[in-house]
Amino acid sequence: MEDGERLLPKGFPKLKNDTFLRAARGEETEHTPVWCMRQAGRYLPEFRETRAAQDFFATCRSPKLCCELTLQPLRRFPLDAAIIFSDILVVPQALGMEVVMVPGKGPTFTEPIKEVEDLLKLRQKVDVAAELGYVFQAITLTRHSLEGKVPLIGFSGAPWTLMSYMIEGGGSNTMAKAKSWLYRHPEASHRLLRLLADVVTDYLVGQVAAGAQALQVFESHAGHLGPEQFEDFALPYIRNIARAVKSKLKEEALPLVPMIIFAKDAHYALRDLANAGYEVVGLDWTIRPQEARAQTGKDVTLQGNLDPCALYAPKEKIGELVKKMLEGFGTQRYIANLGHGLYPDMNPEHVGAFVEAVHAHSRHINKHS
């Protein structure tokens, strides 16, 4: 794609493998679909090579590079979905905050939110097309470049997770600064969470308009909240985003794509999440499949939840763990994934073994059930 030459979000190639979308909608599938969080990541030598000379967020702002990084794992593995290469922290950037990627430390906010007055520095109205148009261009280019091979997933962070980064100024083991806001400044916290929910809604709708065929909302820091705080400061916004996105998609005559909520470590809220308006509930590796099924019922699809560290095991062991996972979840209304993202030191061959095991064992189970 040359500078100034942009593909339009229409006339996309016909989808050849819709297994992931069928599973997300609760339809029957011949095999269990599989993809991996962070499947476009540093464990791939070609990813490291592509990214070598580039600043992280400069990469995120290049539709061409995002497309290339998104496609790389699809060239290696028979995955059933692609997820656009981007980062959840592009949303705080759209609100006017500066975020840089510091080697060895991770994402760092140059001026995190410290006082309630700091909220006034944020853009109160965000034109997502102007601020995040580069993500939409990346989605459109990637959707065309996939040539209908598999569906393309778009995503965003959820409000609480974004708020916690914006106040902590980066990663944190305790999220104590952000959590103190919930106790000391509950009204200001809700004001910030509402602003984030509005931006996230428009951002997700924009991704569908650009060509995304499913959406995942990452509440990565859910585990730092107890049940009451989650119910007050996370769940209402998770619900509102699902409701508002679906409403706007209808208004704009856009496809009603399946939505996935992944709230890491929020076992106490699984019943609520199953009724939050999402077609799919993502799970981390710390809950048994049968328990998750019992809590979420029969009307949502589950996604997950192999311990990412299981991929350090020998390939034969990976196959055994996948078989056990499939027996626990069942092969229908289920999307196989890890319970979190792939780690940079993982062996790509073991990722391939995971993907192939899901396909082989689910086909065998379906054939003999």
Secondary structure, DSSP 8 states (H G I E B T S, - for coil): --TT----S-S----S--HHHHHHTT---SS--B--TT-SSTTSHHHHHHHTTS-HHHHHT-HHHHHHHHHHHHHHS--S-EE----TTHHHHHTT--EEEETTTEEEESS---SGGGGGGS-SS--HHHHHHHHHHHHHHHHHHTTTSS-EEEEEE-HHHHHHHHHHSS--SS-HHHHHHHHH-HHHHHHHHHHHHHHHHHHHHHHHHHT-SEEEEEETTGGGS-HHHHHHHTHHHHHHHHHHHHHHHHHTT-----EEEEETT-GGGHHHHHTSS-SEEE--TTS-HHHHHHHH-SSSEEEEEE-GGGGGS-HHHHHHHHHHHHHHH-SSSEEEEESS---TT--HHHHHHHHHHHHHHHHHHHHT-
